[in-house]
Amino acid sequence: MVKVPTRIVIYVKDVSAITGRSDRSSRRLMADIRKRFERYYRGWVSIDDFCSFTGFTHETVKEHLR
């Protein structure tokens, strides 16, 4: 059986699907996460960063990414 690789990066589209927010609100949330974790303004946001900022569990997030 082939193992499917899992992602470690979350995108604005994923944030919209998980939270139910609009695209613009999701972009703002991603910007807040980048600012808190002192990332480059176009840098990657990991699932760990997203979970620690929003309080979602890893299982909930990974369930919505599939």
C-alpha positions as CSV (number, residue, x, y, z in Angstrom):
1,M,0.0,0.0,0.0
2,V,1.3,3.4,-0.9
3,K,1.7,5.9,1.9
4,V,0.2,9.3,1.2
5,P,2.4,12.1,2.4
6,T,0.9,14.6,4.8
7,R,1.2,18.3,4.5
8,I,2.7,20.5,7.2
9,V,1.8,23.9,5.6
10,I,-1.7,25.5,5.7
11,Y,-3.0,27.8,3.0
12,V,-5.7,30.5,3.0
13,K,-8.1,28.2,1.2
14,D,-7.7,25.7,4.0
15,V,-8.3,28.3,6.6
16,S,-11.5,29.3,4.8
17,A,-12.7,25.7,4.8
18,I,-11.9,25.1,8.4
19,T,-13.2,28.3,9.9
20,G,-16.0,29.1,7.5
21,R,-14.7,32.6,7.1
22,S,-14.4,34.6,3.8
23,D,-11.2,34.6,1.8
24,R,-10.3,38.1,3.0
25,S,-10.9,37.3,6.7
26,S,-8.7,34.1,6.3
27,R,-5.9,36.2,4.8
28,R,-6.1,38.6,7.7
29,L,-5.9,35.6,10.1
30,M,-2.9,34.2,8.3
31,A,-1.2,37.7,8.5
32,D,-1.9,37.8,12.3
33,I,-0.3,34.3,12.7
34,R,2.7,35.4,10.7
35,K,3.1,38.5,12.8
36,R,2.8,36.6,16.1
37,F,5.4,34.0,15.1
38,E,7.6,36.6,13.4
39,R,7.5,35.1,9.9
40,Y,8.3,36.8,6.6
41,Y,5.1,38.4,5.3
42,R,4.9,35.8,2.5
43,G,6.3,33.0,4.6
44,W,4.9,29.6,5.2
45,V,2.5,28.9,8.1
46,S,2.7,25.5,9.5
47,I,-0.3,23.5,10.9
48,D,1.4,23.7,14.3
49,D,1.4,27.5,14.2
50,F,-2.2,27.6,13.1
51,C,-3.3,25.2,15.8
52,S,-1.4,27.0,18.6
53,F,-2.8,30.4,17.5
54,T,-6.5,29.3,17.0
55,G,-6.8,26.5,19.6
56,F,-7.9,23.9,17.1
57,T,-6.6,20.4,17.5
58,H,-4.3,18.7,15.0
59,E,-6.9,16.0,14.3
60,T,-9.6,18.6,13.5
61,V,-7.4,20.4,11.1
62,K,-6.0,17.4,9.3
63,E,-9.6,16.0,9.0
64,H,-10.6,19.1,7.0
65,L,-7.4,19.0,4.8
66,R,-8.3,15.7,3.2
